[in-house]
Amino acid sequence: MRLRSHQGITLRRIAPCDPFRKGLVFYEGLIAMDSGYEVVVVGGGTAGVVAAIQAGRAGAKTLLVEKSETLGGTMTNGRVNYPGLFHAWTHQIVKGIGWELVVKCVEETGASLPDFSKQQAAEHWREQVRINPFIFAALCDEALVEAEVTPLFSAMVAEIEVRGDHTRIQICTKDGLKAVRAKILVDCTGDADAVRMAGYGVHRSIKPQPASHLYSISGYEMTRADIQRIRQAFEAEAKAGELEYSDLGWSSTQFGERYLENTGAKTNHIYLGETRADSSEGRTVLAMEGRRSILRLYRFLRKQPGMENLQIDEIAPECGMRETVRIHGKATITVDDYVTGRLWEDAVCYSFYPIDMHGAEGVSKTYLDAGVVASIPRRAMLPVNSTNVIVAGRCVSSDQLANSALRTQASCMAMGQAAGAMAALSAMANVEVSKLPMADVCSLLTEHDAIVPGAPHAANPQQ
């Protein structure tokens, strides 16, 4: 990469002799924000980082605003570091920038990809790609710099005002409020934060799916533990209200024995109830309850014979959310659309995952029939009555059942790339997003190795 200064960022490549910085791109000096951008992406998670990279690669002047200091969202901050599904019925149906980052991470760490030629619907979890979250985040940084995107971490949007041909965005930074203008706003927050601030509507489910706070434990061997004794003690404490069954797994009524069988990554269910998980107050409650759940289980297990040396190795920085809100879109994807594999006339990407509803009794799954793959239309990514606002990620316009599948990582990556492409095209051509010719959208996406339903060379899982 050539040396240059771009948007206030001076880039240089660290000398290979430095073992800690070999081969990585670093900033020299401070990032200087401009007052105007063609594209502003809010949220640097699963969808947002891909959207920003795509917009930057397409030539749009792009700003990415991220509340944390780590890109990757659920894959990094949530530690759900096994994205999928990129394949359906042994055919690849999601590719492009998200897949590129995942493959780079696998190669960097010497890991291997699953054997997609043996794909079985009921064993979809085998198709998820295990990645190192720390390396993945660093690769996202690198890709952003190479795409000439301006990143802004530790920042959140405070106010949005749509003003005809542009949107004014107030950003809360560590040294105060800063205002920027955007031709196109892309909301990849997962909670439709920017959409709600701009005054557009959202849906909330009456009974939202529970959250999960992932963690990792070690220091014990089940061969030395008396599982029946642990079960009896657990059920006694659960009956006394000292433990919740969902502290150990995804059931609120049954002892999760299988969650203790091996050390390593563990999970729980944190129920939302009346808590609004799309608010700061709600997130505070959930984060504290997630850690409280882990702590009470830790205290219990350490008292059990054979588990005295149990240790918590890691707790995910963020409690993982399955759903909060969904936008009122210009089209809404229903569960019938999803399970029948409806091919929308304005489809921008595929999605493939079973209907995956989490609740009190665990997880209810509905698998798609052989050969069926869902698609996502542009209109489901555009809020009703909006102009030049795009949404990508789990808050896409859909009903709750369809959303339980659409929210998964490969689908969000695909939506992110579509959003970034549409944003760049719209900003540079001064054409409203909904009026962009689908042929132009398809052309740009395929140029950047994405798979677009109905496009030449698109995957056909039924072949």
Helices and strands as residue ranges (DSSP letters): E 5-6, E 9-13, E 25-28, E 36-42, H 48-57, E 62-65, G 73-75, E 87-88, E 91-92, H 96-109, G 116-118, G 121-127, H 133-146, E 150-152, E 156-163, E 166-173, E 176-187, H 193-197, E 202-203, E 215-218, G 222-224, H 227-239, G 245-248, G 257-260, E 264-266, H 280-301, E 311-315, E 326-327, H 335-339, E 347-351, E 355-359, E 362-366, E 374-377, G 378-381, E 389-391, H 400-406, H 409-429, G 433-435, H 438-447
